[in-house]
Amino acid sequence: MLEMRPTCENCDKPLPNESSEAMICTYECTFCEDCVTNELKNVCPNCGGGFEKRPTRPNNCLTPNCVTNNPVSTTKKHRPINWEKFKIIQDAFVDINPRNR
């Protein structure tokens, strides 16, 4: 089950469950759409992978699999990008489709 992290790891922007701006990589590194597009250029600074829209957890509890029964995380992972280290990763992967990295 996804952890559903509450903020962007880079800029600390709130990304609640219902946010349409939350983006995640395969390791669930979580960034806002603005950071992914304009800063990271769709390259995860932690793994080098690409990003996809994070799904939302249902609010309606018609099934037991809803946000009430499985709350989203409240633990922030604010880790602003170390641009000196990330530049090497970004330069290596930015022009390669994430599915081919």
C-alpha positions as a Markdown table, in Angstrom:
| # | Residue | x | y | z |
|---|---|---|---|---|
| 1 | Met | 0.0 | 0.0 | 0.0 |
| 2 | Leu | 1.3 | 3.5 | -0.8 |
| 3 | Glu | 2.5 | 5.6 | 2.0 |
| 4 | Met | 0.9 | 8.7 | 0.5 |
| 5 | Arg | 3.5 | 11.2 | 1.7 |
| 6 | Pro | 2.1 | 14.6 | 2.7 |
| 7 | Thr | 4.5 | 17.0 | 1.1 |
| 8 | Cys | 6.9 | 17.6 | -1.8 |
| 9 | Glu | 10.4 | 16.3 | -0.8 |
| 10 | Asn | 12.0 | 19.3 | -2.5 |
| 11 | Cys | 9.9 | 22.4 | -1.8 |
| 12 | Asp | 7.7 | 21.1 | 1.1 |
| 13 | Lys | 4.5 | 22.0 | -0.7 |
| 14 | Pro | 1.5 | 20.3 | 0.9 |
| 15 | Leu | 0.3 | 17.3 | -1.2 |
| 16 | Pro | -2.8 | 15.9 | 0.6 |
| 17 | Asn | -4.5 | 12.7 | -0.5 |
| 18 | Glu | -6.8 | 14.6 | -2.9 |
| 19 | Ser | -4.0 | 16.6 | -4.5 |
| 20 | Ser | -3.8 | 16.3 | -8.3 |
| 21 | Glu | -0.2 | 17.7 | -8.2 |
| 22 | Ala | 1.5 | 14.8 | -6.4 |
| 23 | Met | 3.9 | 12.8 | -8.5 |
| 24 | Ile | 5.8 | 9.6 | -7.4 |
| 25 | Cys | 8.6 | 7.4 | -8.8 |
| 26 | Thr | 8.7 | 3.7 | -8.4 |
| 27 | Tyr | 10.2 | 4.0 | -4.9 |
| 28 | Glu | 7.4 | 6.4 | -3.9 |
| 29 | Cys | 9.7 | 9.5 | -3.8 |
| 30 | Thr | 7.1 | 12.3 | -3.8 |
| 31 | Phe | 7.4 | 15.6 | -5.4 |
| 32 | Cys | 4.9 | 18.3 | -6.6 |
| 33 | Glu | 4.2 | 18.5 | -10.3 |
| 34 | Asp | 6.0 | 21.9 | -10.5 |
| 35 | Cys | 9.3 | 20.5 | -9.1 |
| 36 | Val | 9.0 | 17.4 | -11.3 |
| 37 | Thr | 8.5 | 19.4 | -14.5 |
| 38 | Asn | 10.5 | 22.6 | -14.0 |
| 39 | Glu | 13.3 | 21.5 | -11.7 |
| 40 | Leu | 13.8 | 17.8 | -11.9 |
| 41 | Lys | 12.9 | 17.4 | -15.6 |
| 42 | Asn | 11.2 | 14.1 | -14.8 |
| 43 | Val | 14.3 | 12.6 | -13.3 |
| 44 | Cys | 14.1 | 11.3 | -9.7 |
| 45 | Pro | 17.1 | 12.7 | -7.8 |
| 46 | Asn | 17.1 | 9.5 | -5.6 |
| 47 | Cys | 16.8 | 6.7 | -8.1 |
| 48 | Gly | 17.0 | 8.3 | -11.6 |
| 49 | Gly | 13.6 | 7.0 | -12.6 |
| 50 | Gly | 10.7 | 8.9 | -14.0 |
| 51 | Phe | 7.5 | 10.1 | -12.3 |
| 52 | Glu | 3.8 | 9.4 | -12.6 |
| 53 | Lys | 0.7 | 11.0 | -11.0 |
| 54 | Arg | 0.1 | 9.6 | -7.5 |
| 55 | Pro | -3.3 | 8.1 | -7.2 |
| 56 | Thr | -5.7 | 9.2 | -4.5 |
| 57 | Arg | -7.0 | 6.9 | -1.7 |
| 58 | Pro | -10.8 | 6.7 | -1.8 |
| 59 | Asn | -12.7 | 8.8 | 0.8 |
| 60 | Asn | -15.9 | 6.8 | 0.3 |
| 61 | Cys | -15.8 | 3.7 | 2.6 |
| 62 | Leu | -18.0 | 1.5 | 0.5 |
| 63 | Thr | -15.1 | -1.0 | 0.8 |
| 64 | Pro | -12.7 | -1.3 | 3.7 |
| 65 | Asn | -9.9 | 0.2 | 1.5 |
| 66 | Cys | -10.5 | 3.8 | 2.1 |
| 67 | Val | -8.6 | 6.7 | 3.7 |
| 68 | Thr | -10.6 | 6.4 | 6.9 |
| 69 | Asn | -9.4 | 2.9 | 7.5 |
| 70 | Asn | -6.0 | 3.4 | 5.9 |
| 71 | Pro | -4.9 | 6.9 | 6.7 |
| 72 | Val | -2.2 | 8.7 | 4.6 |
| 73 | Ser | 1.2 | 9.4 | 6.1 |
| 74 | Thr | 1.8 | 12.5 | 8.2 |
| 75 | Thr | 5.5 | 12.1 | 8.2 |
| 76 | Lys | 7.3 | 14.6 | 6.0 |
| 77 | Lys | 10.4 | 13.7 | 4.0 |
| 78 | His | 11.7 | 17.2 | 3.3 |
| 79 | Arg | 15.0 | 16.7 | 1.5 |
| 80 | Pro | 15.8 | 19.6 | -0.7 |
| 81 | Ile | 17.8 | 18.7 | -3.8 |
| 82 | Asn | 21.5 | 18.7 | -3.6 |
| 83 | Trp | 22.0 | 20.3 | -7.1 |
| 84 | Glu | 25.7 | 19.5 | -7.3 |
| 85 | Lys | 25.1 | 15.8 | -6.9 |
| 86 | Phe | 21.8 | 15.7 | -8.8 |
| 87 | Lys | 23.2 | 17.4 | -11.9 |
| 88 | Ile | 25.2 | 14.3 | -12.7 |
| 89 | Ile | 22.2 | 12.1 | -12.5 |
| 90 | Gln | 19.9 | 14.5 | -14.4 |
| 91 | Asp | 22.4 | 15.0 | -17.2 |
| 92 | Ala | 22.8 | 11.2 | -17.6 |
| 93 | Phe | 19.0 | 10.5 | -17.7 |
| 94 | Val | 17.1 | 13.6 | -18.9 |
| 95 | Asp | 17.1 | 12.6 | -22.6 |
| 96 | Ile | 16.3 | 9.0 | -22.0 |
| 97 | Asn | 12.7 | 7.8 | -21.8 |
| 98 | Pro | 12.1 | 6.8 | -18.1 |
| 99 | Arg | 11.0 | 3.3 | -19.3 |
| 100 | Asn | 14.4 | 2.8 | -20.9 |
| 101 | Arg | 16.7 | 4.2 | -18.2 |
